[in-house]
Amino acid sequence: MMRQTTIAVALLAALAALPLQAAQPLLAARASDQVPRAVERAPLPAGPVEQAPLSFAWALDPAQALAAAPTFMASSRSYWEMVDAPALQQGLVLPLTAPDAVIQLSPVHGARALDTTQWQVRDPAGVLAVAKVVDDQQLHAAGMSVGTGTAMLRTGITSAVGDYRLQSTQAQGRYVVQVLEPNSPIALQLQASGERVLAGGTLTLSARLVNDGGAAAAQLGRASARPLPAVGEALLVAPDGRSWPVPLVAGKDGLRAQVTVPQDIGTAQGLWELQAFVSADGVQRDAKVAFAVAQPTARFQGQVEADASRREVRLPLQIGAPGRYEARGTLYATGPDGTLRPVAQAHSAAWFATAGAGELRLPFASVALPRGYAAPFEVRDLQLQDQSRMAPIESRAVAVRF
């Protein structure tokens, strides 16, 4: 009898030492997830890269719910255009939709730098309409980095709405004209469907020119955001300066474009941009949104080993290119009422010198669980980052339950 009891105790101890859940597949990807299908080789960027391993975790307040940040939407009440000297000599028409507008004139390389007395702005009645003007020296003193010959003016707070005329008979060469109407009721709203995409992937760009009653009305929540029939074009710009035209097509609610990122994203680090130039009834607006593009140099293998007793999550990796990779995720635990709530977040990074198999571990056990919280657990917002190339490779809204 004593021998049987000893064996039973030993079996229970052995079972307690085992993970509560063996290797299991990651949960099926959702539409919003970013999951590479395969890994690729890529050269390391120039310069030193940190190689020391690092992992840490910190507690979260389960009473504070976590929510994904909404996709950024740019709102613009300004535009710019490149003009030749003949257009300025004759008089460039600037449709203004509100008083107190700001106009900036900047000579391009090789163009004549104009003195502030050599150009003028007239209102729809032909009257000079400059409330204040500053030159490049005054702009430098204000902390603005502008070229020689740049000037900026403001129309009056009681200036009329309509077609203004910017003119300089002394203009020679090409100039950039920028117009900002902070009080205008007309705004361009520009939004991409996501803030990250893999090389060769696609995202959707939406552009709406709206009459929202002006910036003040928008801030007070009184904007109607009535869309206006508009036309426009867009440009996809890479960090290395390459660009591709993107047609904007009219839809039920503004302009839209399906944008495909090139497979060859180059080696320059930085964010990509989508720039849009939209107009309606002579009113122009432009805006841009930025997003990250990643080459899939690694990915989660698809299996995960989650140990509920140790609260450790082991993430096997498939490495396509040497580099420093980081995994991060948020642990949700079951509260006294049976509801899953966030209790900890963990990050882990390591250097992988060769392509092949690898592993990162999220050490949630280093954070004590709040009182009353226990398994079942979920890991949400699981991400894989290529720290060497500053690229977000993989993301999963809900990764594993254990």
N, C-alpha and C positions, 0 to 999 in steps of 0.2 A: 504493500500500500504506500509506504514511504517512497519507494523507488518510483512508483507511478506519479506521485505528487511532484517529485523532483524533476521528472521528465516533462510534466505539464508546465511547471514553472519555467524550465529552460526553453520550451517551445514558445511560450508567451513572450519571453524576453527576446528570443530571436525574431519573432514576428514584429515586436515593437521596434526593433532596430531596422527593419526593412522600410523602404519608402512606402507610403500609403497608396501610391499610384505609380505604376511603372511607366515606361516611355509611351507616349500617346501622340497622335497627330495634332498639330495646331488646328484650331477651329477653322471652318471654311471662311475664306476671305469674303468680305463684304464689298459692295460696289464702291464705297469710299476708300477702301484699302489700296495700298500700293505694294504690289508683290512682283518681283522680278521672275521671269520664266527661266532664265539661265544667268550664269555669271560670265563676265568678260575680263580680258586682260586690259591693263592700262598702266602707263608709266607713272612713276611717282613724281609729283611736282618738285621743282627745284627748292632747295633749302632744307634745313633740319626738320625732322619730325619726331615728336615725343614718342618714346618707345616703352617707358615704364608702365607696368600694369597698374590699374587703379579701379577700385570699386567702393561704393558707399551707398547708404540709404538713409532716409530720414522719415520721421513720422508725419502723418497727415491727420487733420482733425476730421473724423467721420461725420461731424455735424455740418461740415462745409462741403456741399455738393460740388463736383467738378463738371464743367461743361466745356465742350470744344469751342474755341473762339470762332466767330463767324468769318467767312472768307472776306478779305479786305475789299472794299469798294472805293475807288478813287472818285472824287468829285471836283470838277474844275470849272472855274468861271474865267478862264484865260485861254489865250492861244498865242502862237508865234508864227511868223512867216518870213521867208527870205525874199527880199525885194531888190531889184536892180535900180541903178541911179535914175534911168529915164522915168520910172514909175514915181520916184520921189520928186523929181524935177517937175513933173506934171501935177503931182498931188495924189497921194495914196488915200483911197476912201476907207475909212474905219467906221463900220456901223457900231454905235455904242447904245446899249440898252438901259443904262442907268447913269446917274450923276456920279461924280467923284471917281473917275476912272484913272488908271495909271498906264502911261505909255513909255516904253523904253526903246531907245534906238542905239544899236551897237554896230560899228563898222566891222566887216569881215576883214581878214588879213589882206592888205593891199589897198583897201578902200580909204578914201579921204576921211580923216577925223574931223568931224564938224564941231564948230563952236556952238554953244547953246543959243547964240544969237543968229545962227545960220539956218535954223529950222523953226517952223511954226505949225501950230494946229488951229484950225478954224472950225467953228460949230456949224450946224446946218444953215444958219442965217449968214454965214460968211464972216462972223466976228471972231477975232482972236480969243481963244478959249484956254488960256494957260493960267491956272491959279498959282502954281509953284513949279519951278524947274531947278534941277540940281545937275552938276557936271560930274565927271569921273573922279575928280579930287574930293568932292564932297561925299561921293558914294564910298570911296576908299576910307575916308575918315569915319564913315558909319559902319565900317567892317565888311563892306561888300567887295568881292573880288571881281572887278570888271576891267575890260580893256580900255586902252586910251581912246578918247573920243566918245565914250558911252555917256549918254544923257538920259534923264528920266524926268517926266513931268506929270502933274496931276491936273485934271479938269476940276472945275469948281463944284461945290456941293449942291449948287442950284443950276448946274449946267443942264441943257436940254438933251433929250433923247433923240437920236437920229444919226445921219451920216456926217461924220467929221472928216476933215481932210488934213493929212500930214504932208508937209511940203518942205523941200529945200532945193533951191535952184543951184546950190553949190555942191550937190551930192555927186560923188564919183566912185564907181565900184559897186559892191554889193553890201547890203546891210540886213541885220536881223531886227525885226520889229516885233516887240512883245506887248501884248495888251492884257491888262488885268482889270476886271470889273467886279470888285468885291461886293457891290450892292446889286448886281444884276439878278433878275429873276430866272435867267437862263443858265442852266448848269449841265455839264456832261457827266454822266455817271458811267463809270467803266469798271468792269469786274470780270475776273477770270474764274473758271469753275474750280480751280485749285491753286495751291501755293507751292506745289511740288509735282514733278513729273519725271519719268524715266526717259532717257535718250530714245528717240524714235516714237515716243508716246504722243498722245493728243490731249488737248483741253479745249474748252469752249470759252470764247470771249463774247461778252455782251456789252453793247454801248447804247445808252439811252440819252438823248437830248431832251431835257424836261424843263418845264416852267414850274418851279417850286415856290414861287413867290419871293425868292431872294434868300440870302444866307440867314438873315435875322428870323424870317418866318420858319426856315428849316430848323434852326436851333430851338425855337419855341414849340416845335411840333405842329405848326399850322400849315405846313407845305402840302399842296395837293399833288405835286410831282406829276403833272399832266404831261405825257410824252408828246413830242413834236415830230412830225414827219421830217426825216433827215436823211442825208447821204454822207458817205465818208469812206475812209480807207484806213488800214492799219499796217503796222510794220513790226515784224519780229526781229529783235536785236539781241545778238549774242554778246557775251562779255569781251570777246576779242574784236568787236566792231563789225562783224559780218551781219548782214541784214537780209530779210526776205519780205516781199510784199504779201499782205494778207487781205483778200477781198472781204468787205463787210456786206452782208446781204440783209435786206429789209425783211423784218418779220412782224408778228402781231404786236410785239412790245419792244420796238426799237430795232437795232442792228445787231447781227450775230455773225460769228465766224467760227469754223472748226479749224483749229490750229494744230498742225503736226510739227513736232520738234525734230530737227535732223538727227539721224543716227550718229553722225560725226559731230560731236559737240565741241571738239577742240580741247585744248589743255588749259586755257585761261580760266582762272577761278573767278567767281562772282555770280551775281544774279542775272538772269535773263530778263528782258523787258518786252512788253507788248505796248506799243504806242498807237493811239488812235487819233485821227483828225476828222472831225465831224462838223457839218454845217447845216443850217436850215434858214431860209429866207435871208441869206446874207450874213447871219450871225455865225461866227466860227468859235469852236472850242477844241482843245486838245487835252489829252490826259495819258497817263501811263501807269501800268501795274507791273510789279516785279514778281518773279517766281524762281524757284530753284530747279535746276535740271541735274540729274544724277546719272552716271554711268553705273550699271549694276555690277560692281566689282566684287560683291559678296551677297549672300542671302541666307536666311534661315533655312535649314535643311528640310523643314516641314515636320520634324519630330521635336518633342520637348519632354524632359524628365522633371516632373514636379513632385517634390517631397513635402507633403503637408506637415509632417512632424517637425522637420527642420525649417520649413518655410523657405526653401531654396528652389530656384528654377534654373535648370541647366538647359542652355540653348545651343545645340549643335549648329555649326555654320559650314557653309560651302564657300571657300575663298577662291576667287578668281584672279586676284592680283595682290601682291604684298601691300601691307598698309596697316594702319591702326584703326580698329573698328570698335564701335561702342554700341551696346544694347541698353535700352532704358525701358522701364515699364512701371505701371501703377498697380499695387496689390489692393484688391477689394476683399473684405472679409464679411462674414455673416454676423449681423448684430443680434441683440436679444429679441428683436421683433421679427427676425428671419429675413431682413433686408440686407442686400449687399451694399456696403459703403466703403469709400477709399480710406485706407489706414496707413499706407506707406508707399514711398516711391524709391526706386533703386536704379543706379547707373553702374555700368561695368565696362571698362575699356582695356584693350590689350593689343600688343603688336604681333602681327603674323608675318613672318619673314618669307614664307613661300605659299604658293597656291596649294589648295587641297582642303583637308578637313580642319576644323577648329571648333572652339567652344567658348562661350561666355556664360557667366553665372550671375544671376541677380540675387543678392544676399539680403532678402527681406527679414531674415531671422535676427539681424543686428538691431532691429527696431521692435520694441515690445508692443504686443497687441493691446488696444484699449480694453478696459474691463468689459467683459461680457461678449467680446468678439472672438470668433473662432472659425474653423472650416465649416462649410465649403468655402473655397477661395476662387477668385478669378483674377487673371492678369489682363488689364486693359491698356490701351494706348501703348502697345509694344512697338518699339522703333529700333531700326538698325541704321547707324550712321557711319559713313566713311570719314573719319576725322582727318585722314591724310589729305583728302581732296575736298573737304568741307561740303559733303554731299549727303542728303537724306535718301537712303536706298530703299528701305522697306518700312511699312507702317501697317499695323493691324489694330482696329478699334477694340476688338475682344479676341484675345489670343488663346487662352487656355482656362479650363475649369478643373479644379482638383480638390 
